[in-house]
Amino acid sequence: FHALVRERCRFGPLGWNIPYTFSVPDLRISLDQLQLFLNEYEEIPLKMLAYLAGECNYGGRVTDDKDRRALMTLLSDFYTPEILEDSY
């Protein structure tokens, strides 16, 4: 996901309406939260993880409503129950 949002930055206004700086600390905190929730919960709390990554860690700097919708749509490909299936 981090690579995907960073890659979109290369395309200027075609990638994001407003230029954003997604950084390694965004990735690091998301990974730390993922590890924490994997260790704490029997069932993976995908909605909670998606909210934290999409609205707080990465989305906290996204100010354009269309960019936020794009970010959450991209994130939904990663935080989905289907990702645990072998055929995904």
FIBATI-898153 format. One record per residue (C-alpha): residue in one letter; residue number from 0; x, y, z. Coordinates in steps of 0.02 Angstrom, whole numbers. Layout:
FIBATI-898153
<gunu resn="A" resi="NUM" east="X" north="Y" up="Z"/>
...
end
This chain:
FIBATI-898153
<gunu resn="F" resi="0" east="0" north="0" up="0"/>
<gunu resn="H" resi="1" east="139" north="121" up="47"/>
<gunu resn="A" resi="2" east="227" north="92" up="-119"/>
<gunu resn="L" resi="3" east="64" north="118" up="-211"/>
<gunu resn="V" resi="4" east="24" north="287" up="-132"/>
<gunu resn="R" resi="5" east="204" north="344" up="-154"/>
<gunu resn="E" resi="6" east="202" north="291" up="-337"/>
<gunu resn="R" resi="7" east="45" north="395" up="-369"/>
<gunu resn="C" resi="8" east="142" north="549" up="-309"/>
<gunu resn="R" resi="9" east="254" north="534" up="-462"/>
<gunu resn="F" resi="10" east="106" north="573" up="-577"/>
<gunu resn="G" resi="11" east="69" north="745" up="-504"/>
<gunu resn="P" resi="12" east="-113" north="795" up="-516"/>
<gunu resn="L" resi="13" east="-156" north="633" up="-606"/>
<gunu resn="G" resi="14" east="-103" north="535" up="-451"/>
<gunu resn="W" resi="15" east="-168" north="651" up="-314"/>
<gunu resn="N" resi="16" east="-260" north="817" up="-331"/>
<gunu resn="I" resi="17" east="-146" north="893" up="-200"/>
<gunu resn="P" resi="18" east="38" north="844" up="-179"/>
<gunu resn="Y" resi="19" east="63" north="743" up="-19"/>
<gunu resn="T" resi="20" east="220" north="679" up="64"/>
<gunu resn="F" resi="21" east="191" north="501" up="122"/>
<gunu resn="S" resi="22" east="343" north="452" up="223"/>
<gunu resn="V" resi="23" east="429" north="305" up="305"/>
<gunu resn="P" resi="24" east="355" north="351" up="475"/>
<gunu resn="D" resi="25" east="181" north="327" up="398"/>
<gunu resn="L" resi="26" east="233" north="153" up="346"/>
<gunu resn="R" resi="27" east="319" north="116" up="512"/>
<gunu resn="I" resi="28" east="170" north="163" up="621"/>
<gunu resn="S" resi="29" east="54" north="62" up="510"/>
<gunu resn="L" resi="30" east="167" north="-90" up="523"/>
<gunu resn="D" resi="31" east="181" north="-70" up="711"/>
<gunu resn="Q" resi="32" east="-8" north="-60" up="727"/>
<gunu resn="L" resi="33" east="-31" north="-211" up="615"/>
<gunu resn="Q" resi="34" east="89" north="-312" up="722"/>
<gunu resn="L" resi="35" east="5" north="-254" up="883"/>
<gunu resn="F" resi="36" east="-169" north="-303" up="824"/>
<gunu resn="L" resi="37" east="-111" north="-469" up="753"/>
<gunu resn="N" resi="38" east="-38" north="-511" up="924"/>
<gunu resn="E" resi="39" east="-188" north="-448" up="1025"/>
<gunu resn="Y" resi="40" east="-339" north="-515" up="932"/>
<gunu resn="E" resi="41" east="-394" north="-691" up="883"/>
<gunu resn="E" resi="42" east="-480" north="-625" up="727"/>
<gunu resn="I" resi="43" east="-391" north="-492" up="625"/>
<gunu resn="P" resi="44" east="-482" north="-326" up="649"/>
<gunu resn="L" resi="45" east="-475" north="-272" up="467"/>
<gunu resn="K" resi="46" east="-598" north="-127" up="484"/>
<gunu resn="M" resi="47" east="-500" north="-57" up="631"/>
<gunu resn="L" resi="48" east="-335" north="-74" up="539"/>
<gunu resn="A" resi="49" east="-407" north="6" up="382"/>
<gunu resn="Y" resi="50" east="-474" north="151" up="484"/>
<gunu resn="L" resi="51" east="-308" north="181" up="571"/>
<gunu resn="A" resi="52" east="-204" north="172" up="412"/>
<gunu resn="G" resi="53" east="-327" north="260" up="298"/>
<gunu resn="E" resi="54" east="-398" north="395" up="410"/>
<gunu resn="C" resi="55" east="-258" north="424" up="536"/>
<gunu resn="N" resi="56" east="-86" north="371" up="475"/>
<gunu resn="Y" resi="57" east="-97" north="410" up="290"/>
<gunu resn="G" resi="58" east="-265" north="497" up="279"/>
<gunu resn="G" resi="59" east="-221" north="621" up="415"/>
<gunu resn="R" resi="60" east="-125" north="724" up="288"/>
<gunu resn="V" resi="61" east="-249" north="702" up="145"/>
<gunu resn="T" resi="62" east="-359" north="857" up="134"/>
<gunu resn="D" resi="63" east="-449" north="833" up="-32"/>
<gunu resn="D" resi="64" east="-610" north="731" up="-21"/>
<gunu resn="K" resi="65" east="-579" north="644" up="-188"/>
<gunu resn="D" resi="66" east="-401" north="601" up="-136"/>
<gunu resn="R" resi="67" east="-466" north="530" up="29"/>
<gunu resn="R" resi="68" east="-593" north="424" up="-65"/>
<gunu resn="A" resi="69" east="-456" north="362" up="-182"/>
<gunu resn="L" resi="70" east="-343" north="322" up="-35"/>
<gunu resn="M" resi="71" east="-478" north="223" up="54"/>
<gunu resn="T" resi="72" east="-522" north="131" up="-106"/>
<gunu resn="L" resi="73" east="-341" north="81" up="-134"/>
<gunu resn="L" resi="74" east="-327" north="26" up="47"/>
<gunu resn="S" resi="75" east="-482" north="-83" up="32"/>
<gunu resn="D" resi="76" east="-384" north="-197" up="-86"/>
<gunu resn="F" resi="77" east="-263" north="-235" up="56"/>
<gunu resn="Y" resi="78" east="-371" north="-239" up="213"/>
<gunu resn="T" resi="79" east="-499" north="-365" up="153"/>
<gunu resn="P" resi="80" east="-540" north="-541" up="214"/>
<gunu resn="E" resi="81" east="-503" north="-608" up="39"/>
<gunu resn="I" resi="82" east="-319" north="-568" up="62"/>
<gunu resn="L" resi="83" east="-306" north="-721" up="175"/>
<gunu resn="E" resi="84" east="-362" north="-837" up="35"/>
<gunu resn="D" resi="85" east="-233" north="-927" up="-70"/>
<gunu resn="S" resi="86" east="-318" north="-873" up="-231"/>
<gunu resn="Y" resi="87" east="-307" north="-686" up="-192"/>
end
